[in-house]
Each structure stands twice: as C-alpha cells, then as structure tokens.
C-alpha cells in the first residue's frame, strides 16, 4: 500500500489552494504528477491553514484509500470522446448515437476541454446549462436532452469504477427562463380522412398507405418503414423492426415488438397497394423504386406537403398521426390504457403525457355517433333469443 499523503496548503490573495500527487493518465500512460486546486475563499470560516486542512483531507481521502483510477483525472471532453461515445455507439441505437454526437459536438465539447472529470460538480453543470441557454437560446426540451446526455456520462464513469459518490448532474437546475416546448399537434380523424382523400385524388397510393399505417395502426415512422408484407396476415401487423436512415434495428423498446390490429380502412389500403405492387409476399410494405424502405422525410417533402398545400390542408408531421390515434382511441374507450396498448408504450404515463391531446368537441361527438351506429348494427345482426 502506498504511503498516505497529507498534501500542502498555501494562500494566494483571498484564496486557499491545495497541492498533492497522484497517478494520472497522460498520452495513454500512467504517470505520477503533482496536482493542485482551489479549496476555499479566505474568510471567517477559513481563516487559517488549520481551518482548510479538512477540505484537502476530503479531496485526498479516495486517493489515500486507493479508490481512484487514473482515468478520473482525464479532462471530461477526452473521457467522453475516448470512452463514453464509443460505449454509446456500441450499445445504443444508431439514431440515439447520432443525436448524442450532435449534442456533444455543437454544445458541449468546446466547453469541457479543461474540466477534469473527477472535479466536475453540480454547480459546474448548472453554470454550463445556463451558459448554453444564454448563448444559444435553447428551449427546455433541448436543455433536458443535454442534461440527460451529461448524466449518462457520469453514470457510465461510476459504473466503470472511475468515480464514486453522487452523480453531479442529477440535481443541476435547468434555467427557468428556458422556453417550454410548444404544444404538439394530434391529427383528428376528420383531418386524417381529408389528407387521405387529397392523396387518393392525386393518385399517391404509397403516401396514403404511410399515413394510414401511422394513424390506423399507430406505428412510429421507423416502424412504418420497417414493416414487411410477411408481417401482415390480413388482420394484424406484427412489428418486428424499425428502420432509421439505412440502419435496421429492433423497435424502440422491447414492448414495442408486438402485433397491432388492422381495421378495415387500413386493410383495404394495404390490399390495394399490394395488388398495385404485383402482390409481393415479402419485403417492405413502403418500398421505394430500389426495393428498399421509402425515405419518409423525402416522401413528405416531395409528395405529401405539395399535395396538401394544393388542397389547402396543413401538415403537422408524421408523429401527429400517432398522437391522433392515441387521442381518438382514448376518447372512444374513455381509457388511456387502450391507447397505451395500441401505441405499445412501456408506461401509460408516456401515453398520457405526450400522445393524448384534448379532442375537439365536434370530433368527439362525431365519434360517439359512429360508436352508437356501430352498436346498433351489431345488435341488428345478433341472433335473437328463442
């Protein structure tokens, strides 16, 4: 066991500093180096060296107990780039990895080149978020993503034994002035029918099928790109995969890989599309000319938006369809668990917080009338008791 060190304390101006030696990682090699840090301001609480020794002793405690690793002395930026991002790329979905890299390169990397991983405190995280907000005017949602990324960095460091104690990001506050996210749109049933009618009149069969898959079946855009003809038995679609750019992965969560019911409007649209495509037995339902999954971003810009603009209809994005069916199902069933099941969320709170929106009264009344009509027709065909 190495000799216990006490360190050295000195005063410069109105500040107390401490100095010690420890193993650090430098150019891939472990070397013994002298390190120093500011410990406190000179004041009533810290008048003499004796007052400051406990602060240095606490800093040296994990070193003297042999609980530190040289990697903990790396600049945070170096740790993220050499350790955390490779871990993310290997263990997370490509879309998540790409999003993390974007946040890192744009907002964080230049600001964390000098801060040592082990010395990073909650106040540093709070100041960092405030600085990013002040310079970029980011809203609350993006700042939450940045905070989540940073929290993941320190959670990973703790799991690798490089750090101990509380994650310093956990209690960091997001600036209260940061704008709250704008209310997202949930497409109403009559809005979706108008969109599909406009696409049908323009003979845009695949765009119509894409809208139907996300509204009637509640698929995510990546799931709509990934669903194949072999996953469709006429009555249900089995969600097995998701496609992001050129990457094919499993669905977003383990619980997302489930069958979803195919109601009549969607069944008819898929049947017509299959016949037009030459009755394929396999391959993507939404396939492009090359046979690969359609690029939905390109489809929206090239086909959907121009057609809807000509028809005088707005476009609120693919996810508005998924939110729309979640809202409609909840309105009909009066139970958010029904929407949770269709959307295949792991938690009903996710369904209620992000996917169920207020239903316009006219839409709600129309759906109630439709529900009543369906019940009346079912009763007409039900065998009468003898």
BELBELKA-V660986 format. One record per residue. N is the residue number from 0. RES is the residue in one small letter. PHI is phi in degrees with one decimal (* if undefined). NEAR is the number of other ideal C-beta (glycine too) atoms within 12 Angstrom. Layout:
BEGIN
n->{N	N}
res->{RES	RES}
phi->{PHI	PHI}
near->{NEAR	NEAR}
END
This chain:
BEGIN
n->{0	1	2	3	4	5	6	7	8	9	10	11	12	13	14	15	16	17	18	19	20	21	22	23	24	25	26	27	28	29	30	31	32	33	34	35	36	37	38	39	40	41	42	43	44	45	46	47	48	49	50	51	52	53	54	55	56	57	58	59	60	61	62	63	64	65	66	67	68	69	70	71	72	73	74	75	76	77	78	79	80	81	82	83	84	85	86	87	88	89	90	91	92	93	94	95	96	97	98	99	100	101	102	103	104	105	106	107	108	109	110	111	112	113	114	115	116	117	118	119	120	121	122	123	124	125	126	127	128	129	130	131	132	133	134	135	136	137	138	139	140	141	142	143	144	145	146	147	148	149	150	151	152	153	154	155	156	157	158	159	160	161	162	163	164	165	166	167	168	169	170	171	172	173	174	175	176	177	178	179	180	181	182	183	184	185	186	187	188	189	190	191	192	193	194	195	196	197	198	199	200	201	202	203	204	205	206	207	208	209	210	211	212	213	214	215	216	217	218	219	220	221	222	223	224	225	226	227	228	229	230	231	232	233	234	235	236	237	238	239	240	241	242	243	244	245	246	247	248	249	250	251	252	253	254	255	256	257	258	259	260	261	262	263	264	265	266	267	268	269	270	271	272	273	274	275	276	277	278	279	280	281	282	283	284	285	286	287	288	289	290	291	292	293	294	295	296	297	298	299	300	301	302	303	304	305	306	307	308	309	310	311	312	313	314	315	316	317	318	319	320	321	322	323	324	325	326	327	328	329	330	331	332	333	334	335	336	337	338	339	340	341	342	343	344	345	346	347	348	349	350	351	352	353	354	355	356	357	358	359	360	361	362	363	364	365	366	367	368	369	370	371	372	373	374	375	376	377	378	379	380	381	382	383	384	385}
res->{x	x	x	x	x	x	x	x	x	x	x	x	x	x	x	x	x	x	x	x	x	x	x	x	x	x	x	x	x	x	x	x	x	x	x	x	x	x	x	x	x	x	x	x	x	x	x	x	x	x	x	x	x	x	x	x	x	x	x	x	x	x	x	x	x	x	x	x	x	x	x	x	x	x	x	x	x	x	x	x	x	x	x	x	x	x	x	x	x	x	x	x	x	x	x	x	x	x	x	x	x	x	x	x	x	x	x	x	x	x	x	x	x	x	x	x	x	x	x	x	x	x	x	x	x	x	x	x	x	x	x	x	x	x	x	x	x	x	x	x	x	x	x	x	x	x	x	x	x	x	x	x	x	x	x	x	x	x	x	x	x	x	x	x	x	x	x	x	x	x	x	x	x	x	x	x	x	x	x	x	x	x	x	x	x	x	x	x	x	x	x	x	x	x	x	x	x	x	x	x	x	x	x	x	x	x	x	x	x	x	x	x	x	x	x	x	x	x	x	x	x	x	x	x	x	x	x	x	x	x	x	x	x	x	x	x	x	x	x	x	x	x	x	x	x	x	x	x	x	x	x	x	x	x	x	x	x	x	x	x	x	x	x	x	x	x	x	x	x	x	x	x	x	x	x	x	x	x	x	x	x	x	x	x	x	x	x	x	x	x	x	x	x	x	x	x	x	x	x	x	x	x	x	x	x	x	x	x	x	x	x	x	x	x	x	x	x	x	x	x	x	x	x	x	x	x	x	x	x	x	x	x	x	x	x	x	x	x	x	x	x	x	x	x	x	x	x	x	x	x	x	x	x	x	x	x	x	x	x	x	x	x	x	x	x	x	x	x	x	x	x	x	x	x	x	x	x	x	x	x	x	x	x	x	x	x}
phi->{*	-69.8	-65.6	-66.6	-113.7	-102.5	81.5	-138.7	-122.8	-146.4	-114.8	-129.1	62.0	-106.2	-132.7	-100.8	-124.2	-125.5	-136.4	-158.1	-121.3	-160.9	-77.4	-128.6	-96.8	-140.3	54.7	81.8	-118.6	-88.8	-129.8	-90.1	-134.6	-85.5	-128.0	-146.0	-160.3	-73.3	-104.5	-170.2	-83.3	-70.6	-172.8	-59.3	-75.8	-125.4	-87.1	-130.1	-59.1	-60.8	-70.8	-93.6	-52.9	-59.8	-66.8	-69.7	-60.8	-67.1	-68.2	-86.1	-54.5	-64.0	-71.2	-68.1	-87.8	70.5	-101.8	-106.7	-118.4	-55.2	-61.5	-68.9	-92.0	-69.2	-58.8	-56.3	-61.2	-67.1	-63.2	-61.8	-72.1	-95.1	-123.3	-73.8	-63.0	-60.8	-63.6	-61.8	-62.7	-80.5	-113.2	-108.5	-67.7	-54.9	-65.8	-66.9	-60.4	-64.7	-63.8	-63.2	-63.7	-64.8	-59.2	-63.8	-68.8	-81.3	-109.5	-112.1	-52.3	-65.9	-92.6	-122.0	-74.7	-107.5	-73.2	-72.3	-52.7	-70.1	-92.5	-71.7	-118.7	-58.4	-63.0	-65.8	-65.5	-63.5	-65.8	-63.6	-63.3	-65.1	-66.5	-63.7	-64.3	-65.2	-85.4	-115.2	63.4	-70.0	-80.9	-62.5	-63.6	-65.6	-63.7	-64.9	-63.5	-64.1	-62.4	-62.7	-59.5	-61.4	-61.1	-63.0	-59.0	-77.7	-63.5	-64.1	-60.7	-65.8	-69.2	-89.5	77.4	-84.2	-136.8	-125.7	88.9	-79.6	-60.2	-68.9	-86.2	-52.9	-99.8	-67.3	-93.7	-81.4	-50.9	-68.0	-77.6	-61.4	-67.0	-69.8	-64.7	-68.4	-64.0	-82.4	-98.4	-114.3	-68.3	-77.5	-54.6	-67.3	-66.7	-66.2	-62.0	-66.1	-62.1	-67.2	-64.8	-64.1	-68.6	-64.2	-64.6	-89.3	57.7	-102.8	-66.0	-72.8	-64.2	-63.9	-66.4	-63.2	-61.6	-65.5	-63.2	-84.1	-90.4	-73.3	-104.4	68.9	-75.2	-74.0	-55.3	-64.2	-70.3	-64.0	-69.8	-89.0	-69.7	-118.7	-61.7	-70.2	-89.3	-115.0	-109.4	97.3	-117.5	-154.4	-113.5	-98.6	-82.8	-113.6	-151.6	-135.3	-119.8	-123.7	52.8	-106.0	-97.5	-107.1	-132.2	-70.5	-57.6	-54.6	-128.7	-60.6	-72.2	-77.0	-80.8	-140.2	-75.3	-124.2	-70.0	-112.0	-83.8	-52.9	-55.4	-68.3	-59.1	-65.7	-64.1	-67.6	-62.4	-66.3	-64.6	-63.1	-65.1	-63.3	-82.3	90.5	51.9	-68.6	-101.3	-151.5	94.4	-61.3	-66.4	-96.0	-103.8	-89.9	-58.0	-81.9	92.2	-88.7	-56.4	-61.4	-84.2	-69.4	-64.4	-66.5	-62.1	-65.3	-71.6	-84.4	-119.4	-62.2	-62.9	-60.9	-64.9	-69.3	-62.5	-64.6	-86.4	74.1	-113.4	-81.2	-125.7	-110.3	95.8	-62.5	-69.6	-64.4	-71.6	-67.0	-64.6	-64.0	-70.7	-62.4	-67.5	-65.3	-64.5	-65.4	-64.6	-73.2	-88.3	58.3	-149.1	-67.4	-65.1	-64.9	-67.4	-57.3	-64.8	-67.8	-80.3	62.5	-80.5	-78.3	-136.3	-67.4	-64.3	-63.2	-61.1	-71.0	-78.7	-114.8	-119.2	-105.1	-112.7	-61.5	-94.7	-56.0	-58.5	-63.1	-66.9	-61.5	-65.2	-63.5	-69.9	-65.4	-64.5	-64.8	-62.7	-63.4	-62.1	-62.5	-65.5	-63.6	-66.4	-64.6	-66.7	-62.8	-94.2	-77.9	-57.8	-80.5	-65.1	-77.5}
near->{6	14	9	15	22	20	31	22	31	18	22	15	10	13	19	32	27	33	23	31	23	32	22	28	27	18	11	12	11	17	16	18	17	17	29	23	28	23	32	27	19	22	14	9	14	25	15	15	22	13	20	30	21	21	24	32	22	20	31	30	21	22	32	22	15	17	17	33	26	26	29	33	35	36	26	41	26	27	37	35	24	19	30	39	31	17	23	27	21	14	16	24	26	23	24	27	26	20	24	35	24	19	31	30	19	20	28	37	29	17	29	34	16	16	31	31	37	34	24	38	25	22	17	25	36	25	21	35	38	25	21	34	27	15	15	21	15	27	20	22	18	27	36	25	28	39	36	25	39	42	27	32	43	38	22	31	34	24	17	20	16	30	33	22	20	17	25	31	34	20	16	29	22	29	29	13	16	25	17	15	16	10	12	24	23	35	40	31	30	23	33	38	26	22	40	36	20	29	33	25	18	22	14	32	30	38	37	37	45	45	48	42	46	44	41	37	41	46	47	38	34	38	43	45	39	37	45	30	26	18	32	35	17	17	17	21	38	26	38	25	29	31	35	30	21	14	21	23	26	21	33	29	20	12	18	33	24	27	22	36	26	31	25	15	26	37	24	21	33	39	22	20	31	28	14	19	24	12	14	20	14	16	24	38	40	42	31	21	12	11	15	18	35	36	27	36	20	20	32	31	17	17	30	37	25	19	29	31	17	16	22	11	26	18	31	28	24	36	30	31	43	45	39	42	46	44	40	41	36	32	32	27	21	17	18	28	20	26	35	29	25	40	44	34	31	18	17	23	14	23	31	22	18	26	36	34	31	16	30	20	12	15	26	23	16	22	28	20	15	20	20	15	14	17	15	13	12	12	12	11	10	10	8	7	4	3}
END
